[in-house]
Amino acid sequence: MDIKSADFISSSPNISSCPQLKLAEFAFIGRSNVGKSSLINMLTNRKSLAKVSQTPGKTRLINHFKINDTWYLVDLPGYGFARISKDEKAKLEKLIYSYFLKRKNLEHTFLLVDSRLDPQSNDITFMTWLALHHIGFTLLFTKSDKLSKTRLVKNMNNYRKILIEFNPNSGEIIPTSIMTNKGKEEILQTIKSFLKTTSGQ
C-alpha cells in the first residue's frame, strides 16, 4: 500500500464529536513517550502530521487523520507515566476505553511498546483489557534499532509468551524503527488486509 494523502480531520474530546462512521479506523496507542507520533509520521511520509513532543502525555484528544480518502488513522492518548493529575488521568482513561467499546468502525488496533524494555505492567494490563473485550491488536516494537538482534528476539519472545496466554493463535509483533523505516511495509500490509476484508475484495 502506498500512502498518497494524509490529512488531519479532527481532534475530539469525546466519542460523540468523532467523525461519522463512514470509513474503517485503525487505532494507534501506547504508553506515554513510546514514540507514537514519530511512528505515525514515518508511516505516512509526513514530518509533522502528528505532533512530536519531548513531554509525555501531550496527546489528550482523539486525533483522526484521513488516509488516501479511504480510511482513518486514529492517534489516541497515551497511558502510563504522564505527569497529570488523577482526575485528568481518569478522564483520559474513560475517553480511551469508551473509544474502544463504542467506536463500531474500528477495524484493528496497533499497540506500541518500547522494544528496549521488559514487559511493563501497564502494557500488560492494557493488552489484557483488549483481549478480554475481544479487540484485535498487533504489537509494534518501537525503537528496535536501539538494541542488538539477540536482545530484540529475546524481548519479542517474552511478549509472545504473554500473547499466547490470551490466544494460542496470536503473537504478531512487528519491530519498527523511525530511523530505518523498519516495519513500515508490514504495518501497511496489515491495514491493507483488513481493508480488503471489509470491502469484500
N, C-alpha and C positions, 0 to 999 in steps of 0.2 A: 504493500500500500504506500502510495506517495501522498504526503500532505501538501496540498496545493494552496489551501487557505486556512487560516486560523484566526478567528475574530472573537474578541471579548463581547459577550452579550449582556451579562448582568452579575451583580453581587447581591445576594439575597440574604436578609436577616432571618428568614423563616421559610418553611416549605411552601406556604401559600403564595409567596412572591416569586417563586422559581418560574422559569419559562414553562409554557404549556407542554403537555405530554405528547409531543409530536415526533420527537426523534429519540433514538436509543441513546442512553447515557453510560459513560464509563467513568467510574469514580476513582480518584487517587487520594489516598490518605496515609498518614503515618505519624510517628511521634514528632513533636516539635523539633525543628532543626535537622531533620533526617535528609534534607536535600530535595524535597518535593518540587519546589518551584524551579530549581535548576534542571531537574529531570524533565519537567513539563516543557521548559524552553528548548531543551535538547531534542525532545521528541517532536516538537512542532516546527523546528528550524527557526525559532524566533529568540532573539536575545533577551527580550524583556516582556514577553507575553504575560508570564506570571511574575509578580514582583518578588525579587530575592532580597532577603533581609538577614543581617547578622544576628538579629534579636529573635529568639524563639517565640513562637506564639503570635506572630503578626497576622496570620490569616484568621479572621474572626467571622467571615461570611462564607456562604456557598457561592463559589465563582463558576459561572458557566462560560465555556468557550465553544463556539460552533466550528467544527472541523469539516472542511470540504462540503459544507452546506448539507451534510448527511447525518452527522452525529455530534453529540455533545461530550466534551471532555470536562469533567467536574472536579474542581480543586476544592477539597474540603478542609476545614480547620484541623490543625494537628492536635494530638493529645499528648499527655505526659508532663514534662517538666517546665512548661511555660510559666513564667513568673506573673501569674494573675491571681486575683482574689478567689476565694472559694465560691462565692456567688457567681462570678464570671465563668469559672471553670464548670460549674454545674449547668449554667446556661448554654455553654458550648457543647457539653456532653448531650444535653437534651436536643440541641439542634442536629448534632451528628446522628444520634440514634433515630430521631424522627425521620431524617432523610432516608436512612436505610429501610425503615419499616414502612414508609408511606410513598416513597417515590417508585411508582409502578413501572416506569420505563427504564429503570436501572438494569443494564444487561450484565455487567461484570464489574468487579472491584479489584483494584491494584493496591495492595498493601505494602508500603515501603518500610524496610527495616535496614538498619546500618550493618553492613556486612562485616564490619570490624569487631562487632560486639557479640558476646554470647547472648542467647535468647533472653530478652528483657521481660520482666513480669508484666509491664503494661502492654507490650506487644502480644504476649501470650493471652492475656485477658481479653484483648480485642479480637484476636483470632478465634478464641473460644466463643465469644459472643456472636461473631459472624457465622460460625459453624452451627451453633445452636439454633440460629434463625434461618438456616439453610440459604445463606447468602454466599454465592460462589466467589472465590478470590484467588488471585495469583500473587505470590510474594515477589517483590522486586528488591534485590540486594543492592543497595546504593553504595557508592564509593568502593567498588570491588577492586579498583586499580591500586588501592592503598595497602593491600596485603598480599602475601605470597599465594601462589596457586594452591599449595598444600593447606594453608590456613583457610583459604576460601572454601575448598572442598570440605574440610572439617566442619566449618560453620554451617554450610549448606546441609550437610548430613544431620547436624544437630536439629535444625529446623524441620528436616524431612521426618525425623522420628516423631516430632510433635504433630505434624500434619497427618501422619498415618494414624495417629490416635483418633483424629476427627473422622477420617475417611480413608480406608485402605487403598482407594484409587487416587488419592490426592498426592500432592508432593511437588507440584510445579513451582519451580523457583527460577527466576531469571536474573542473573548477575548483570549489573549495569554500571556504566561509568560515563559521566558527562564529559570527561577528558578525551575519551576514545570513541564515543557513541556506542559503546558496547551495550547490547541488549535492545537497542532501538528497533531493529528489524523484527525481533522476537515479540516485542510488545505490540507492534503494529499488526503483525500477523495474527496474534491472539485476538485483537479487536476485529480484524477483517473476518475471522472465522465466525465470530458471534454475529456480525452484520449479515453474513451470508445466510446464517441460520434463520435470522428474523425476517429476512427478505424472501426466503424460500428459494434462493438461487442455488 
